[in-house]
Structures are given as structure tokens and as C-alpha cells.
């Protein structure tokens, strides 16, 4: 099988696993979102350390620990992704999965705004139109939901911020997750111990299945990340950008068909505007990718080299508009 085809399968597999995780978190609904995130951090660390041990891949660790600025960026990324994970688990387990889907549908549009606000990137006309349509959609859905969809906006903004911090930190996939979970291990483990000693923890208070599901959250986090990292080395970033919509599509279908959340006409209208914004966004991305060597979409406002190709970005965080290919989604 050609490497590019294998990369597409790995990328699709990663996104399918992330989409299916929507059905996993109700298994631990007896625990609050904060307790679930603490367990996810702890068991993700053990899972990632086991994977690194199998690969005997440790040389990168000491240089990272000697760079305070990189550690600070990763600590910020760890804090932000914890918020993202917590919002996602809470949203799913409180019967608001459609808001989770909305959050990940609008995430690329929010990432564009982060690029403008933090990195002074310039928007193409189609990107401006897509962001404007996204704003209209949020306004329509605010009426449909009876209030601003703060959970959706919180997930989109936290994930976009996470991507910006990771690009600045400049550390890939499994290694990044290892440092992030290592930095949060002590507070996460301490919180779990506090709950257990106080009698409000659910780790041993529920069924063995509940305990196993909490432990398994580490695998649920690490497995799609590995598949995604392997895919990122084989296919263009633009292809991975298209595949990322597998996740919110699955979440939307689960909300509508599995969890039977109410979907009145006003919500359909709001989501339809979101999808129109994404059609504009993706069409612009593909058009740009065709003009760019290597098939990857150039960031808005990217400089051109004298030979007609894209010049090297001035800094790592201006390299791409899509989320970092090694970021966990949910």
C-alpha cells in the first residue's frame, strides 16, 4: 500500500477514534468532569511513558527540561487542554453533545482569528467571509439554544489557544503529551487522592467497570494521538484538515440519533450556516493548496520566495492555519 494511502487510513482512523470517544465518556458519568480529567491526565502519562519505554525514546527529555520558556509554554498548553477536555466531558455527559459538535465545527474559524490576534496574520477574502458566516451562525444558535453557546465557544477557543501554545513550544505529539501530563501529574494525582480520602471519589466506589473505564481513559487519549502522528508524516496537512471534520460530524449524529437531543428547526438553520461557512473555508483552503508546492495550504499573508514557492515562515507559529497535527482533539 502506498504511504500516502496508509497515511489517509491512519488519519481517518485517528479521527474515527476521537469521534467514537463521544460514546466513551458516558461510561464514567458517575464521576464529575473534573475527576474524569484528573484520571485522564494520570493514566495518559502512564500510557505515554509505556509507549516511550517500548521505543526507548528518551533523549529529547533532558533538553526540554532545560528550557524554561518551552516548559512554560507546555505548562500553559497543559492547563488549556485540561479546560478543553473538561468542557468536552461535561458537555457530553450533561446531554449537550450538539454543543460539542458545534465547538469543533467552528474551531478552524476560531483558529483563524487566533492567528490574526496573536500572530498578526492577514486573512484572505474567503476567510473573512467564512468567519463572518460563523459569527452569524453563533448568533442564530444563541437564539436557538436560548443563550450564547458558551460551552461550544469555550471548547473552540481553548483548543485554538492550545494549538497556538504548542506551535510556540515546538514539541511533537507523544513527547508533548508526555511533558504536559507530567507537569499536571502531581495536582491531578493529588486531587484524586483528596477525593478518595474524603469519600467523594468514584474510582473505587463504583463498579469494577467504572474503575476500568477511568484507567482506560489513558489509552483513549494516547491511541488516536499515535495514529494521527503517523498520518501527519505521510499526508499533506490540507488532507488532515479535511479529515478533522469527521469528529464533529460524528458528534452531531450521535447527539441527534443516539442521545436524541432536541434539534428544532432553528438549530438546523444555525448548523446549516456553520456548514456553509466551512464550505467557503475548505474551498479556499483547497484552492490555496493547489497553488502551493507540496499540496499544503499556505497561511494567510504568507510570503513568497523569489522562485515562486512559499518562503520559510518567520517563526514556527506562522507555519499553518490548521491545528497542529499532533494535537489531541478530545
C-alpha positions as YAML, in Angstrom:
chain: A
units: angstrom
residues:
- id: 1
  name: UNK
  ca: [0.00, 0.00, 0.00]
- id: 2
  name: UNK
  ca: [1.39, 3.46, -0.89]
- id: 3
  name: UNK
  ca: [2.49, 5.54, 2.07]
- id: 4
  name: UNK
  ca: [0.02, 8.30, 1.21]
- id: 5
  name: UNK
  ca: [-2.91, 5.86, 1.27]
- id: 6
  name: UNK
  ca: [-1.68, 4.43, 4.55]
- id: 7
  name: UNK
  ca: [-1.48, 7.96, 5.92]
- id: 8
  name: UNK
  ca: [-5.08, 8.69, 4.93]
- id: 9
  name: UNK
  ca: [-6.23, 5.49, 6.64]
- id: 10
  name: UNK
  ca: [-4.26, 6.32, 9.78]
- id: 11
  name: UNK
  ca: [-5.64, 9.86, 9.83]
- id: 12
  name: UNK
  ca: [-9.20, 8.70, 9.29]
- id: 13
  name: UNK
  ca: [-8.71, 6.05, 11.99]
- id: 14
  name: UNK
  ca: [-7.47, 8.66, 14.44]
- id: 15
  name: UNK
  ca: [-10.44, 10.92, 13.83]
- id: 16
  name: UNK
  ca: [-12.87, 7.99, 14.00]
- id: 17
  name: UNK
  ca: [-11.44, 7.08, 17.41]
- id: 18
  name: UNK
  ca: [-11.77, 10.67, 18.57]
- id: 19
  name: UNK
  ca: [-15.35, 10.74, 17.30]
- id: 20
  name: UNK
  ca: [-16.18, 7.44, 18.99]
- id: 21
  name: UNK
  ca: [-14.78, 8.76, 22.28]
- id: 22
  name: UNK
  ca: [-18.06, 10.70, 22.49]
- id: 23
  name: UNK
  ca: [-19.65, 7.37, 23.40]
- id: 24
  name: UNK
  ca: [-16.89, 6.53, 25.89]
- id: 25
  name: UNK
  ca: [-17.28, 9.34, 28.40]
- id: 26
  name: UNK
  ca: [-20.85, 8.44, 29.44]
- id: 27
  name: UNK
  ca: [-19.28, 5.22, 30.80]
- id: 28
  name: UNK
  ca: [-17.68, 7.33, 33.55]
- id: 29
  name: UNK
  ca: [-20.61, 9.70, 34.08]
- id: 30
  name: UNK
  ca: [-20.75, 8.73, 37.77]
- id: 31
  name: UNK
  ca: [-17.62, 10.85, 38.18]
- id: 32
  name: UNK
  ca: [-17.70, 14.59, 37.71]
- id: 33
  name: UNK
  ca: [-15.90, 16.18, 34.78]
- id: 34
  name: UNK
  ca: [-13.03, 17.39, 36.98]
- id: 35
  name: UNK
  ca: [-12.42, 13.91, 38.41]
- id: 36
  name: UNK
  ca: [-12.52, 12.40, 34.92]
- id: 37
  name: UNK
  ca: [-9.93, 14.90, 33.66]
- id: 38
  name: UNK
  ca: [-7.66, 14.18, 36.64]
- id: 39
  name: UNK
  ca: [-7.79, 10.45, 35.84]
- id: 40
  name: UNK
  ca: [-7.28, 11.14, 32.17]
- id: 41
  name: UNK
  ca: [-4.10, 13.09, 32.93]
- id: 42
  name: UNK
  ca: [-2.74, 10.43, 35.29]
- id: 43
  name: UNK
  ca: [-3.44, 7.40, 33.10]
- id: 44
  name: UNK
  ca: [-2.41, 9.21, 29.92]
- id: 45
  name: UNK
  ca: [1.00, 9.79, 31.49]
- id: 46
  name: UNK
  ca: [1.41, 6.09, 32.30]
- id: 47
  name: UNK
  ca: [0.27, 5.13, 28.80]
- id: 48
  name: UNK
  ca: [2.63, 7.56, 27.09]
- id: 49
  name: UNK
  ca: [5.57, 6.57, 29.32]
- id: 50
  name: UNK
  ca: [4.95, 2.92, 28.44]
- id: 51
  name: UNK
  ca: [4.99, 3.79, 24.73]
- id: 52
  name: UNK
  ca: [8.18, 5.81, 25.10]
- id: 53
  name: UNK
  ca: [9.78, 2.93, 27.02]
- id: 54
  name: UNK
  ca: [8.89, 0.50, 24.24]
- id: 55
  name: UNK
  ca: [10.54, 2.82, 21.72]
- id: 56
  name: UNK
  ca: [13.48, 3.58, 24.06]
- id: 57
  name: UNK
  ca: [12.93, 7.20, 23.14]
- id: 58
  name: UNK
  ca: [14.18, 9.44, 25.95]
- id: 59
  name: UNK
  ca: [16.94, 11.65, 24.54]
- id: 60
  name: UNK
  ca: [14.56, 14.54, 23.91]
- id: 61
  name: UNK
  ca: [13.52, 14.86, 27.58]
- id: 62
  name: UNK
  ca: [16.57, 16.48, 29.24]
- id: 63
  name: UNK
  ca: [16.93, 19.26, 26.63]
- id: 64
  name: UNK
  ca: [13.26, 20.15, 27.11]
- id: 65
  name: UNK
  ca: [13.59, 20.23, 30.90]
- id: 66
  name: UNK
  ca: [16.49, 22.68, 30.50]
- id: 67
  name: UNK
  ca: [14.41, 25.19, 28.52]
- id: 68
  name: UNK
  ca: [12.24, 27.24, 30.92]
- id: 69
  name: UNK
  ca: [10.43, 29.07, 28.12]
- id: 70
  name: UNK
  ca: [9.46, 25.83, 26.37]
- id: 71
  name: UNK
  ca: [8.36, 24.32, 29.68]
- id: 72
  name: UNK
  ca: [6.25, 27.40, 30.40]
- id: 73
  name: UNK
  ca: [4.55, 27.08, 27.00]
- id: 74
  name: UNK
  ca: [3.88, 23.38, 27.59]
- id: 75
  name: UNK
  ca: [2.55, 24.12, 31.09]
- id: 76
  name: UNK
  ca: [0.17, 26.65, 29.57]
- id: 77
  name: UNK
  ca: [-0.82, 24.15, 26.90]
- id: 78
  name: UNK
  ca: [-1.46, 21.52, 29.57]
- id: 79
  name: UNK
  ca: [-3.70, 23.89, 31.52]
- id: 80
  name: UNK
  ca: [-5.66, 24.92, 28.42]
- id: 81
  name: UNK
  ca: [-6.16, 21.37, 27.12]
- id: 82
  name: UNK
  ca: [-7.37, 20.37, 30.60]
- id: 83
  name: UNK
  ca: [-10.06, 23.03, 30.28]
- id: 84
  name: UNK
  ca: [-10.91, 21.74, 26.80]
- id: 85
  name: UNK
  ca: [-11.16, 18.13, 27.95]
- id: 86
  name: UNK
  ca: [-13.23, 19.14, 30.97]
- id: 87
  name: UNK
  ca: [-15.68, 21.13, 28.87]
- id: 88
  name: UNK
  ca: [-15.99, 18.27, 26.40]
- id: 89
  name: UNK
  ca: [-16.66, 15.61, 29.04]
- id: 90
  name: UNK
  ca: [-19.13, 17.88, 30.85]
- id: 91
  name: UNK
  ca: [-20.92, 18.74, 27.59]
- id: 92
  name: UNK
  ca: [-21.33, 15.10, 26.55]
- id: 93
  name: UNK
  ca: [-22.31, 13.83, 30.00]
- id: 94
  name: UNK
  ca: [-24.82, 16.66, 30.55]
- id: 95
  name: UNK
  ca: [-26.75, 15.85, 27.38]
- id: 96
  name: UNK
  ca: [-25.40, 18.71, 25.25]
- id: 97
  name: UNK
  ca: [-23.35, 16.81, 22.67]
- id: 98
  name: UNK
  ca: [-24.61, 19.05, 19.87]
- id: 99
  name: UNK
  ca: [-22.75, 21.92, 21.55]
- id: 100
  name: UNK
  ca: [-19.58, 19.81, 21.46]
- id: 101
  name: UNK
  ca: [-20.12, 19.27, 17.73]
- id: 102
  name: UNK
  ca: [-20.63, 22.99, 17.21]
- id: 103
  name: UNK
  ca: [-17.41, 23.73, 19.11]
- id: 104
  name: UNK
  ca: [-15.34, 21.53, 16.83]
- id: 105
  name: UNK
  ca: [-17.13, 22.71, 13.69]
- id: 106
  name: UNK
  ca: [-16.22, 26.33, 14.41]
- id: 107
  name: UNK
  ca: [-12.74, 25.55, 15.74]
- id: 108
  name: UNK
  ca: [-10.97, 26.22, 12.39]
- id: 109
  name: UNK
  ca: [-12.68, 29.61, 12.20]
- id: 110
  name: UNK
  ca: [-11.58, 30.47, 15.74]
- id: 111
  name: UNK
  ca: [-8.04, 29.31, 14.89]
- id: 112
  name: UNK
  ca: [-8.03, 31.84, 12.05]
- id: 113
  name: UNK
  ca: [-8.95, 34.62, 14.49]
- id: 114
  name: UNK
  ca: [-6.22, 33.49, 16.90]
- id: 115
  name: UNK
  ca: [-3.74, 33.77, 14.03]
- id: 116
  name: UNK
  ca: [-4.90, 37.33, 13.38]
- id: 117
  name: UNK
  ca: [-4.93, 38.43, 17.02]
- id: 118
  name: UNK
  ca: [-1.74, 36.75, 18.24]
- id: 119
  name: UNK
  ca: [0.44, 36.44, 15.16]
- id: 120
  name: UNK
  ca: [-0.77, 39.39, 13.03]
- id: 121
  name: UNK
  ca: [-1.69, 37.08, 10.16]
- id: 122
  name: UNK
  ca: [-3.71, 38.52, 7.28]
- id: 123
  name: UNK
  ca: [-6.97, 36.98, 6.15]
- id: 124
  name: UNK
  ca: [-7.92, 36.23, 2.59]
- id: 125
  name: UNK
  ca: [-11.36, 37.38, 1.45]
- id: 126
  name: UNK
  ca: [-12.83, 33.89, 1.64]
- id: 127
  name: UNK
  ca: [-11.55, 33.52, 5.21]
- id: 128
  name: UNK
  ca: [-13.18, 36.83, 6.17]
- id: 129
  name: UNK
  ca: [-16.45, 35.61, 4.64]
- id: 130
  name: UNK
  ca: [-16.19, 32.27, 6.47]
- id: 131
  name: UNK
  ca: [-15.54, 33.93, 9.83]
- id: 132
  name: UNK
  ca: [-18.43, 36.36, 9.26]
- id: 133
  name: UNK
  ca: [-20.77, 33.46, 8.46]
- id: 134
  name: UNK
  ca: [-19.53, 31.69, 11.58]
- id: 135
  name: UNK
  ca: [-20.40, 34.74, 13.68]
- id: 136
  name: UNK
  ca: [-23.89, 34.82, 12.14]
- id: 137
  name: UNK
  ca: [-24.29, 31.12, 12.90]
- id: 138
  name: UNK
  ca: [-23.33, 31.63, 16.55]
- id: 139
  name: UNK
  ca: [-25.88, 34.46, 16.80]
- id: 140
  name: UNK
  ca: [-28.62, 32.26, 15.30]
- id: 141
  name: UNK
  ca: [-27.71, 29.35, 17.59]
- id: 142
  name: UNK
  ca: [-27.69, 31.67, 20.61]
- id: 143
  name: UNK
  ca: [-31.37, 32.26, 19.92]
- id: 144
  name: UNK
  ca: [-31.94, 28.55, 19.24]
- id: 145
  name: UNK
  ca: [-30.26, 27.47, 22.49]
- id: 146
  name: UNK
  ca: [-31.85, 30.26, 24.50]
- id: 147
  name: UNK
  ca: [-28.47, 31.79, 25.26]
- id: 148
  name: UNK
  ca: [-24.92, 32.11, 23.97]
- id: 149
  name: UNK
  ca: [-23.44, 28.60, 23.40]
- id: 150
  name: UNK
  ca: [-20.63, 29.20, 25.87]
- id: 151
  name: UNK
  ca: [-19.63, 25.53, 26.00]
- id: 152
  name: UNK
  ca: [-19.08, 25.47, 22.23]
- id: 153
  name: UNK
  ca: [-17.17, 28.75, 22.26]
- id: 154
  name: UNK
  ca: [-15.14, 27.62, 25.27]
- id: 155
  name: UNK
  ca: [-14.10, 24.39, 23.54]
- id: 156
  name: UNK
  ca: [-13.24, 26.14, 20.28]
- id: 157
  name: UNK
  ca: [-11.28, 28.95, 21.97]
- id: 158
  name: UNK
  ca: [-9.40, 26.65, 24.37]
- id: 159
  name: UNK
  ca: [-8.41, 24.28, 21.56]
- id: 160
  name: UNK
  ca: [-7.29, 27.14, 19.31]
- id: 161
  name: UNK
  ca: [-5.23, 28.58, 22.18]
- id: 162
  name: UNK
  ca: [-3.77, 25.14, 22.82]
- id: 163
  name: UNK
  ca: [-2.70, 24.93, 19.18]
- id: 164
  name: UNK
  ca: [-1.04, 28.34, 19.35]
- id: 165
  name: UNK
  ca: [0.87, 27.44, 22.52]
- id: 166
  name: UNK
  ca: [2.01, 24.11, 21.07]
- id: 167
  name: UNK
  ca: [3.25, 25.73, 17.89]
- id: 168
  name: UNK
  ca: [5.25, 28.17, 20.00]
- id: 169
  name: UNK
  ca: [6.60, 25.35, 22.19]
- id: 170
  name: UNK
  ca: [7.71, 23.36, 19.12]
- id: 171
  name: UNK
  ca: [7.46, 19.80, 20.51]
- id: 172
  name: UNK
  ca: [5.69, 16.99, 18.69]
- id: 173
  name: UNK
  ca: [2.89, 14.56, 19.57]
- id: 174
  name: UNK
  ca: [3.69, 11.89, 22.12]
- id: 175
  name: UNK
  ca: [6.61, 13.83, 23.59]
- id: 176
  name: UNK
  ca: [4.44, 16.91, 24.07]
- id: 177
  name: UNK
  ca: [1.66, 14.92, 25.72]
- id: 178
  name: UNK
  ca: [4.24, 13.25, 27.99]
- id: 179
  name: UNK
  ca: [5.52, 16.62, 29.25]
- id: 180
  name: UNK
  ca: [2.02, 18.09, 29.56]
- id: 181
  name: UNK
  ca: [0.71, 15.16, 31.61]
- id: 182
  name: UNK
  ca: [3.95, 15.03, 33.63]
- id: 183
  name: UNK
  ca: [3.55, 18.69, 34.59]
- id: 184
  name: UNK
  ca: [-0.03, 18.07, 35.73]
- id: 185
  name: UNK
  ca: [0.56, 14.65, 37.30]
- id: 186
  name: UNK
  ca: [1.09, 15.88, 40.86]
- id: 187
  name: UNK
  ca: [-2.00, 18.14, 41.02]
- id: 188
  name: UNK
  ca: [-4.10, 15.52, 39.18]
- id: 189
  name: UNK
  ca: [-2.97, 12.65, 41.41]
- id: 190
  name: UNK
  ca: [-3.32, 14.87, 44.48]
- id: 191
  name: UNK
  ca: [-6.88, 15.76, 43.53]
- id: 192
  name: UNK
  ca: [-7.76, 12.08, 43.03]
- id: 193
  name: UNK
  ca: [-6.24, 11.23, 46.43]
- id: 194
  name: UNK
  ca: [-8.14, 14.11, 48.05]
- id: 195
  name: UNK
  ca: [-11.43, 12.82, 46.64]
- id: 196
  name: UNK
  ca: [-10.70, 9.25, 47.68]
- id: 197
  name: UNK
  ca: [-9.70, 10.17, 51.24]
- id: 198
  name: UNK
  ca: [-12.71, 12.48, 51.56]
- id: 199
  name: UNK
  ca: [-15.07, 9.74, 50.43]
- id: 200
  name: UNK
  ca: [-16.33, 11.59, 47.36]
- id: 201
  name: UNK
  ca: [-14.09, 9.88, 44.82]
- id: 202
  name: UNK
  ca: [-15.66, 7.33, 42.49]
- id: 203
  name: UNK
  ca: [-12.53, 5.38, 41.48]
- id: 204
  name: UNK
  ca: [-13.18, 2.50, 43.90]
- id: 205
  name: UNK
  ca: [-16.71, 3.43, 44.98]
- id: 206
  name: UNK
  ca: [-18.45, 2.34, 41.78]
- id: 207
  name: UNK
  ca: [-18.36, -0.89, 39.80]
- id: 208
  name: UNK
  ca: [-15.15, -2.54, 38.51]
- id: 209
  name: UNK
  ca: [-16.26, -1.46, 35.02]
- id: 210
  name: UNK
  ca: [-16.21, 2.17, 36.13]
- id: 211
  name: UNK
  ca: [-12.70, 1.76, 37.54]
- id: 212
  name: UNK
  ca: [-11.53, 0.08, 34.33]
- id: 213
  name: UNK
  ca: [-13.09, 2.84, 32.23]
- id: 214
  name: UNK
  ca: [-11.23, 5.53, 34.19]
- id: 215
  name: UNK
  ca: [-7.94, 3.67, 33.75]
- id: 216
  name: UNK
  ca: [-8.76, 3.15, 30.08]
- id: 217
  name: UNK
  ca: [-9.09, 6.89, 29.56]
- id: 218
  name: UNK
  ca: [-5.32, 6.98, 29.15]
- id: 219
  name: UNK
  ca: [-5.47, 4.61, 26.19]
- id: 220
  name: UNK
  ca: [-8.44, 6.50, 24.73]
- id: 221
  name: UNK
  ca: [-6.28, 9.63, 24.81]
- id: 222
  name: UNK
  ca: [-2.99, 8.17, 23.52]
- id: 223
  name: UNK
  ca: [-4.09, 5.72, 20.80]
- id: 224
  name: UNK
  ca: [-5.65, 8.21, 18.35]
- id: 225
  name: UNK
  ca: [-2.76, 10.58, 19.03]
- id: 226
  name: UNK
  ca: [-0.28, 7.95, 17.84]
- id: 227
  name: UNK
  ca: [-2.31, 7.22, 14.71]
- id: 228
  name: UNK
  ca: [-2.57, 10.92, 13.98]
- id: 229
  name: UNK
  ca: [1.15, 11.48, 14.43]
- id: 230
  name: UNK
  ca: [1.88, 8.64, 11.99]
- id: 231
  name: UNK
  ca: [-0.60, 10.08, 9.48]
- id: 232
  name: UNK
  ca: [0.92, 13.56, 9.72]
- id: 233
  name: UNK
  ca: [4.23, 12.19, 8.44]
- id: 234
  name: UNK
  ca: [2.60, 10.66, 5.34]
- id: 235
  name: UNK
  ca: [-0.06, 13.05, 4.02]
- id: 236
  name: UNK
  ca: [-0.32, 16.82, 3.43]
- id: 237
  name: UNK
  ca: [-1.65, 18.99, 6.22]
- id: 238
  name: UNK
  ca: [-4.54, 20.04, 3.97]
- id: 239
  name: UNK
  ca: [-5.76, 16.43, 3.82]
- id: 240
  name: UNK
  ca: [-5.63, 16.15, 7.60]
- id: 241
  name: UNK
  ca: [-7.55, 19.42, 7.79]
- id: 242
  name: UNK
  ca: [-10.35, 17.89, 5.74]
- id: 243
  name: UNK
  ca: [-10.36, 14.67, 7.77]
- id: 244
  name: UNK
  ca: [-10.77, 16.61, 11.03]
- id: 245
  name: UNK
  ca: [-14.43, 17.25, 10.24]
- id: 246
  name: UNK
  ca: [-15.10, 13.53, 10.81]
- id: 247
  name: UNK
  ca: [-15.16, 14.31, 14.54]
- id: 248
  name: UNK
  ca: [-17.89, 16.99, 14.73]
- id: 249
  name: UNK
  ca: [-19.97, 15.15, 12.10]
- id: 250
  name: UNK
  ca: [-19.92, 12.04, 14.31]
- id: 251
  name: UNK
  ca: [-20.70, 14.11, 17.40]
- id: 252
  name: UNK
  ca: [-23.61, 15.79, 15.65]
- id: 253
  name: UNK
  ca: [-25.03, 12.43, 14.51]
- id: 254
  name: UNK
  ca: [-24.60, 10.94, 17.99]
- id: 255
  name: UNK
  ca: [-26.38, 13.94, 19.54]
- id: 256
  name: UNK
  ca: [-29.26, 13.67, 17.09]
- id: 257
  name: UNK
  ca: [-29.65, 9.90, 16.62]
- id: 258
  name: UNK
  ca: [-28.12, 8.24, 19.70]
- id: 259
  name: UNK
  ca: [-28.65, 10.70, 22.55]
- id: 260
  name: UNK
  ca: [-31.84, 12.06, 20.91]
- id: 261
  name: UNK
  ca: [-31.13, 15.65, 21.84]
- id: 262
  name: UNK
  ca: [-33.79, 18.12, 20.65]
- id: 263
  name: UNK
  ca: [-33.00, 19.59, 17.22]
- id: 264
  name: UNK
  ca: [-35.67, 22.19, 16.43]
- id: 265
  name: UNK
  ca: [-35.68, 23.97, 13.08]
- id: 266
  name: UNK
  ca: [-33.80, 26.98, 14.49]
- id: 267
  name: UNK
  ca: [-30.82, 24.78, 15.40]
- id: 268
  name: UNK
  ca: [-30.81, 23.22, 11.94]
- id: 269
  name: UNK
  ca: [-30.68, 26.72, 10.45]
- id: 270
  name: UNK
  ca: [-27.75, 27.65, 12.69]
- id: 271
  name: UNK
  ca: [-25.81, 24.50, 11.88]
- id: 272
  name: UNK
  ca: [-26.57, 24.96, 8.17]
- id: 273
  name: UNK
  ca: [-24.92, 28.40, 8.30]
- id: 274
  name: UNK
  ca: [-21.91, 26.85, 10.08]
- id: 275
  name: UNK
  ca: [-21.62, 24.23, 7.34]
- id: 276
  name: UNK
  ca: [-21.86, 26.93, 4.67]
- id: 277
  name: UNK
  ca: [-19.02, 28.81, 6.39]
- id: 278
  name: UNK
  ca: [-16.94, 25.63, 6.38]
- id: 279
  name: UNK
  ca: [-17.65, 25.03, 2.67]
- id: 280
  name: UNK
  ca: [-16.29, 28.52, 1.95]
- id: 281
  name: UNK
  ca: [-13.33, 27.91, 4.27]
- id: 282
  name: UNK
  ca: [-12.40, 24.48, 2.87]
- id: 283
  name: UNK
  ca: [-12.84, 25.58, -0.76]
- id: 284
  name: UNK
  ca: [-10.42, 28.44, -0.14]
- id: 285
  name: UNK
  ca: [-8.01, 26.08, 1.59]
- id: 286
  name: UNK
  ca: [-8.04, 23.60, -1.31]
- id: 287
  name: UNK
  ca: [-7.64, 26.37, -3.88]
- id: 288
  name: UNK
  ca: [-4.64, 27.68, -1.96]
- id: 289
  name: UNK
  ca: [-3.20, 24.17, -1.57]
- id: 290
  name: UNK
  ca: [-3.22, 23.66, -5.34]
- id: 291
  name: UNK
  ca: [-1.07, 26.77, -5.73]
- id: 292
  name: UNK
  ca: [1.37, 25.76, -3.01]
- id: 293
  name: UNK
  ca: [4.29, 23.33, -3.51]
- id: 294
  name: UNK
  ca: [3.73, 20.10, -1.59]
- id: 295
  name: UNK
  ca: [-0.06, 20.45, -1.55]
- id: 296
  name: UNK
  ca: [-0.35, 22.17, 1.82]
- id: 297
  name: UNK
  ca: [-2.42, 25.27, 2.30]
- id: 298
  name: UNK
  ca: [-0.30, 28.34, 2.81]
- id: 299
  name: UNK
  ca: [-1.12, 30.51, 5.80]
- id: 300
  name: UNK
  ca: [-2.89, 33.74, 5.00]
- id: 301
  name: UNK
  ca: [-0.44, 36.52, 4.26]
- id: 302
  name: UNK
  ca: [2.42, 34.05, 3.75]
- id: 303
  name: UNK
  ca: [5.46, 35.40, 1.96]
- id: 304
  name: UNK
  ca: [6.62, 34.02, -1.37]
- id: 305
  name: UNK
  ca: [10.21, 33.12, -2.17]
- id: 306
  name: UNK
  ca: [11.88, 34.70, -5.23]
- id: 307
  name: UNK
  ca: [11.46, 31.41, -7.11]
- id: 308
  name: UNK
  ca: [7.70, 31.45, -6.67]
- id: 309
  name: UNK
  ca: [7.46, 28.97, -3.81]
- id: 310
  name: UNK
  ca: [6.46, 29.78, -0.28]
- id: 311
  name: UNK
  ca: [9.23, 31.25, 1.78]
- id: 312
  name: UNK
  ca: [10.11, 29.74, 5.11]
- id: 313
  name: UNK
  ca: [7.84, 31.15, 7.81]
- id: 314
  name: UNK
  ca: [9.34, 33.78, 10.07]
- id: 315
  name: UNK
  ca: [8.50, 31.72, 13.10]
- id: 316
  name: UNK
  ca: [7.16, 28.30, 13.83]
- id: 317
  name: UNK
  ca: [3.75, 29.54, 14.86]
- id: 318
  name: UNK
  ca: [3.10, 31.06, 11.44]
- id: 319
  name: UNK
  ca: [3.58, 27.76, 9.66]
- id: 320
  name: UNK
  ca: [-0.03, 26.62, 9.27]
- id: 321
  name: UNK
  ca: [-3.60, 27.70, 9.82]
- id: 322
  name: UNK
  ca: [-4.91, 24.26, 10.80]
- id: 323
  name: UNK
  ca: [-4.45, 22.89, 14.32]
- id: 324
  name: UNK
  ca: [-1.13, 21.15, 14.93]
- id: 325
  name: UNK
  ca: [-1.37, 17.60, 13.52]
- id: 326
  name: UNK
  ca: [-0.17, 16.14, 16.78]
- id: 327
  name: UNK
  ca: [-2.85, 17.73, 18.97]
- id: 328
  name: UNK
  ca: [-5.37, 15.58, 20.80]
- id: 329
  name: UNK
  ca: [-8.90, 16.70, 19.82]
- id: 330
  name: UNK
  ca: [-10.88, 15.44, 22.68]
...
